[in-house]
Amino acid sequence: MRISVLENQEIVTIKLEGRITSTGLVEMDRTWKTVASDLNSRRLRIDLRGVTFVSPIAEGLFQEIYRRTDAEFQTSSLVTRYFVDRTVHGVNSLAKDQR
């Protein structure tokens, strides 16, 4: 998994690429906490468009990120949209807003 952080005056984007597995979650946890501590009035965006696999173990981390920051998620595939929908809404339907 590759993690990149892109910033501008309004949004901080954490861009994830590749497979989200348990081994990458420690780095993702560290990254989002560092970014969140410096958001101020900016919004947090999690870009999952480059993700090819999401381990079920990642769901808890992304739920925590969403609860604490009201993060916006960007998706481009049915797999990542399904994952985001479960994270945000806790249901098994497709995300209504792909953003």
Secondary structure, DSSP 8 states (H G I E B T S, - for coil): -EEEEEE-SSEEEEEEEEEE-HHHHHHHHHHHHHHHTT-TT-EEEEEEEEEEEE-GGGHHHHHHHHHHH--EEE--SHHHHHHHHHHHHSSSS--S---
